[in-house]
């Protein structure tokens, strides 16, 4: 039978493993894009979204099971975090035809991603 301490230890180890895995993914993204900065956003029960913006304007995101795990992953990866995703930070994101056709299709009531 597991005690409360055993459960807490197991949960902590699980969170540490999740943070380490996310930190590796953040590091790989940063290496591919000449560096990266990020922003954390709560997405409800699904967890926390880690938005990544590369020095080259490339972007991506990851989902952590909790805000605490996302913070720990960002810290392990040495990721500079922004409080908001606006202004100068958002302006760094470069989008291509895929993103524009996807957004246009959704906004105009068309298919979510017509052949680009």
Residue frames relative to the residue before (quaternion, step in Angstrom):
aa qw qx qy qz dx dy dz
X 1.0000 0.0000 0.0000 0.0000 0.00 0.00 0.00
X 0.3805 -0.7360 0.5192 0.2095 3.59 -0.91 0.98
X 0.3225 -0.7247 0.5731 0.2058 3.54 -0.99 0.82
X 0.6926 -0.4525 0.3546 0.4358 3.54 -1.32 0.19
X 0.6432 0.5245 -0.3193 0.4574 3.61 0.98 -0.80
X 0.6435 0.5172 -0.3196 0.4651 3.58 1.02 -0.82
X 0.6473 0.5173 -0.3111 0.4654 3.57 0.99 -0.84
X 0.6544 0.5072 -0.3070 0.4693 3.58 0.94 -0.88
X 0.6473 0.5106 -0.3086 0.4744 3.58 0.97 -0.86
X 0.6547 0.5074 -0.3072 0.4685 3.59 0.94 -0.87
X 0.6504 0.5087 -0.3114 0.4704 3.58 0.99 -0.84
X 0.6470 0.5197 -0.3148 0.4607 3.58 0.97 -0.86
X 0.6582 0.5006 -0.3090 0.4698 3.58 0.94 -0.86
X 0.6340 0.5271 -0.3238 0.4640 3.58 1.02 -0.82
X 0.6643 0.4945 -0.2960 0.4760 3.59 0.96 -0.88
X 0.6346 0.5273 -0.3252 0.4620 3.59 1.02 -0.79
X 0.6480 0.5069 -0.3128 0.4747 3.59 0.99 -0.83
X 0.6490 0.5119 -0.3157 0.4659 3.59 0.95 -0.87
X 0.6608 0.5017 -0.3044 0.4680 3.59 0.94 -0.88
X 0.6494 0.5159 -0.3186 0.4589 3.60 0.96 -0.83
X 0.6496 0.5095 -0.3143 0.4686 3.60 0.97 -0.84
X 0.6648 0.4899 -0.2991 0.4781 3.59 0.94 -0.88
X 0.6252 0.5416 -0.3357 0.4506 3.60 1.01 -0.80
X 0.6336 0.5150 -0.3279 0.4751 3.61 1.02 -0.75
X 0.6623 0.4987 -0.3035 0.4697 3.58 0.98 -0.83
X 0.6241 0.5206 -0.3300 0.4802 3.58 1.03 -0.78
X 0.6555 0.5198 -0.3026 0.4566 3.58 0.94 -0.90
X 0.6470 0.5099 -0.3175 0.4697 3.59 0.98 -0.83
X 0.6324 0.5200 -0.3262 0.4725 3.58 0.98 -0.83
X 0.6645 0.5125 -0.3019 0.4523 3.58 0.87 -0.98
X 0.6544 0.5026 -0.3211 0.4647 3.61 0.92 -0.82
X 0.6739 0.5073 -0.2883 0.4532 3.58 0.97 -0.86
X 0.7906 0.3217 -0.1421 0.5012 3.59 1.07 -0.72
X 0.5866 -0.6335 0.3561 0.3575 3.59 1.18 0.49
X 0.7433 -0.2695 0.1646 0.5897 3.55 1.23 0.52
X 0.0655 -0.8049 0.5892 0.0271 3.56 -1.23 0.32
X 0.1355 -0.7178 0.6741 0.1095 3.48 -1.39 0.43
X 0.1557 -0.8308 0.5307 0.0624 3.57 -1.15 0.38
X 0.1986 -0.7297 0.6383 0.1435 3.47 -1.44 -0.01
X 0.2820 -0.7573 0.5681 0.1554 3.57 -1.02 0.83
X 0.0179 -0.8021 0.5963 -0.0267 3.55 -0.94 0.93
X 0.4282 -0.6800 0.5347 0.2616 3.57 -0.86 1.01
X 0.0572 -0.7931 0.6051 0.0391 3.58 -0.98 0.81
X 0.6931 -0.4920 0.2680 0.4536 3.54 1.00 0.86
X 0.8319 -0.1935 0.1546 0.4966 3.53 -1.14 -0.70
X 0.5777 0.6037 -0.3742 0.4022 3.59 1.18 -0.46
X 0.6402 -0.5308 0.3316 0.4455 3.61 1.17 -0.40
X 0.5986 -0.5293 0.4518 0.3967 3.51 -1.05 -0.89
X 0.3260 -0.7357 0.5678 0.1732 3.52 -0.93 1.00
X 0.1866 -0.7387 0.6394 0.1032 3.54 -1.00 0.93
X 0.1428 -0.7913 0.5921 0.0534 3.56 -0.36 1.27
X 0.1281 -0.8038 0.5800 0.0335 3.57 -0.79 1.05
X 0.0510 -0.7684 0.6376 0.0219 3.56 -1.01 0.87
X 0.3123 -0.7757 0.5264 0.1538 3.53 -0.65 1.17
X 0.6558 -0.5050 0.3937 0.3999 3.54 -1.28 0.40
X 0.6943 0.4682 -0.2622 0.4795 3.58 1.13 -0.68
X 0.6113 -0.5725 0.3448 0.4239 3.62 1.26 0.05
X 0.4849 0.6456 -0.4423 0.3904 3.57 1.27 -0.11
X 0.0899 -0.8111 0.5768 0.0377 3.56 -1.07 0.61
X 0.0496 0.7737 -0.6304 0.0396 3.49 -1.30 0.40
X 0.1808 -0.7829 0.5773 0.1454 3.53 -1.26 -0.04
X 0.1915 -0.7333 0.6441 0.1038 3.47 -1.36 0.45
X 0.2607 -0.7491 0.5806 0.1836 3.57 -1.21 0.40
X 0.1837 -0.7611 0.6173 0.0769 3.52 -0.87 1.08
X 0.5740 -0.6251 0.4019 0.3439 3.61 -1.07 0.63
X 0.7979 0.0402 -0.0231 0.6011 3.61 1.22 -0.37
X 0.6506 -0.5050 0.3943 0.4077 3.54 -1.30 0.30
X 0.6372 0.5431 -0.3273 0.4381 3.58 0.99 -0.85
X 0.6560 0.4934 -0.3093 0.4801 3.59 0.96 -0.84
X 0.6389 0.5260 -0.3267 0.4565 3.60 0.98 -0.82
X 0.6497 0.5097 -0.3098 0.4713 3.59 0.96 -0.86
X 0.6617 0.5088 -0.3037 0.4594 3.56 0.93 -0.92
X 0.6460 0.5171 -0.3153 0.4646 3.60 0.99 -0.83
X 0.6526 0.5127 -0.3102 0.4637 3.57 0.93 -0.91
X 0.6498 0.5156 -0.3086 0.4654 3.57 0.98 -0.87
X 0.6620 0.5094 -0.3077 0.4556 3.60 0.88 -0.94
X 0.7157 0.4445 -0.2444 0.4800 3.57 1.04 -0.82
X 0.4295 -0.7063 0.4614 0.3221 3.60 1.24 -0.21
X 0.3314 0.7704 -0.4770 0.2628 3.56 1.20 0.59
X 0.3468 -0.7023 0.5826 0.2171 3.57 -0.88 0.95
X 0.1806 -0.8072 0.5572 0.0730 3.57 -0.76 1.07
X 0.2629 -0.7269 0.6172 0.1467 3.52 -1.20 0.76
X 0.5269 -0.6389 0.4633 0.3155 3.57 -1.09 0.73
X 0.7986 0.1550 -0.0344 0.5805 3.58 1.00 -0.91
X 0.3281 -0.6967 0.5937 0.2332 3.53 -1.27 0.43
X 0.4685 0.6531 -0.4610 0.3761 3.55 0.37 1.25
X 0.7925 0.3703 -0.2279 0.4276 3.51 -1.36 -0.05
X 0.8626 -0.0609 0.0762 0.4964 3.50 -1.03 -0.94
X 0.6353 0.5385 -0.3336 0.4417 3.58 0.99 -0.80
X 0.6877 0.4709 -0.2811 0.4758 3.60 0.84 -0.95
X 0.6296 0.5593 -0.3320 0.4249 3.58 1.06 -0.72
X 0.5831 0.5957 -0.3695 0.4105 3.61 1.19 -0.36
X 0.5847 0.6080 -0.3684 0.3909 3.59 1.17 -0.54
X 0.1678 -0.7630 0.6183 0.0856 3.55 -0.89 0.99
X 0.1247 -0.7868 0.6018 0.0564 3.54 -0.85 0.99
X 0.2787 -0.7633 0.5639 0.1475 3.53 -1.22 0.52
X 0.7874 -0.3297 0.2280 0.4683 3.56 -1.27 -0.17
X 0.6042 0.5711 -0.3620 0.4216 3.60 0.98 -0.75
X 0.6980 0.4706 -0.2781 0.4626 3.57 0.78 -1.03
X 0.6747 0.5041 -0.3055 0.4442 3.59 0.90 -0.89
X 0.6769 0.4628 -0.3138 0.4786 3.62 0.91 -0.79
X 0.6212 0.5314 -0.3469 0.4597 3.57 1.04 -0.66
X 0.6807 0.4755 -0.2917 0.4748 3.59 0.86 -0.95
X 0.6583 0.5070 -0.3185 0.4563 3.60 0.91 -0.84
X 0.6496 0.5211 -0.3240 0.4490 3.59 0.94 -0.80
X 0.6621 0.4918 -0.3019 0.4782 3.56 0.94 -0.83
X 0.6987 0.4899 -0.2786 0.4407 3.60 0.83 -0.97
X 0.7411 0.4132 -0.2218 0.4805 3.57 1.02 -0.76
X 0.5609 -0.6292 0.3775 0.3835 3.57 1.26 0.16
X 0.4889 0.6563 -0.4308 0.3802 3.56 1.26 0.23
X 0.7339 -0.3525 0.2967 0.4991 3.54 -1.24 -0.37
X 0.6209 -0.5935 0.3735 0.3503 3.53 -1.12 0.68
X 0.8082 -0.0260 0.0230 0.5879 3.60 1.07 -0.59
X 0.1352 -0.7957 0.5867 0.0659 3.56 0.08 1.25
X 0.6650 -0.4982 0.3576 0.4263 3.56 -1.17 0.46
X 0.1906 -0.8051 0.5550 0.0862 3.56 -0.58 1.15
